[in-house]
Amino acid sequence: MESPRPTLLSAPAPLAAASAVPPVLRARGIQRAFQISDRSLEILHGIDLELRPGELVALVGASGAGKSTLLHVLGLLDRPTHGSVEIEGVDGWSEPVAQRALLRNRTIGFVFQFYHLLPELDALENALLPAMIAESAWSYRGKKREYVERARGILERFGLSHRLEHRPGQLSGGEKQRVALARALLLDPKILLADEPTGNLDRANGEAVLKLLFEEQKRRGLAMILVTHDERLAERCQRILVMEDGRIRAERVGTAS
């Protein structure tokens, strides 16, 4: 009598795989290793992931699980050791540097835990940065009024009409994160990647930023990945991906599904 074949463990099948809508982001076989002295330390171990238009996905896991590293790879900020990241069918890591930067700038918005605002620029100027980067100096001058009106409108909607000319050092943590969110949304991206966006904020300011984040995600139909340690926050998303030791170990639905 033949011995039973061993069961092969594999990553969980995506809960949204049955959707007929093509993904706006597709990652395949993502590995990321860092060279430390004479050895290689692998952080990500072959991750597959899909994100569809309008989908809200939480990425959870303990510190050191690889969440931020994965987000940087998906956002075309950090090159994977192996694997591919397709944005609307374009393999971002196969593109030349300039084309990859343009794809990232036009398609992906980022919100980080530590804001990453330029201290020498005021709130309005920080929100305008994606447009300044996307356009040539000549082109930007021609479109500046349009971009300024757009940035001003977002900041005013976020309750910052009285802070437009204030620099980051004059803003509270909650105000800085609202400026960072305005910057991420300026060019109307299709994907928003948020890495612990309330990690530096108290509960009241954190809830205010989350309210704006979820409202904008729904209003704009953004595909969003939200990295968080907060299980209660994760449950407010449609899908929850659980990372452990550089792998997606589990996937479940949230209350927004």
Buried (B, 14 or more C-beta within 10 A) or exposed (E): EEEEEEEEEEBEEBBBEEEEEEBBBBBBEBBBBEEEEEEEEBBBBBBBBBBBBBBBBBBBBEEEBBBBBBBBBBBBEEEBBEBBBBBBEEBBBEBEEEEBBBBBBBBBBBBBBEBBBEEEBBBBBBBBBBBBEBBEEEEBEEEBEEBBEBBBEBBBBBEBEEBBEBBBEEBEBBBBBBBBBBBBBBBEBBBBBBBBBBBBBEEEBBBBBBEBBBEBBEEBEBBBBBBBEBEEBBBBBBBBBBBBEBBBBBBBEBEBE
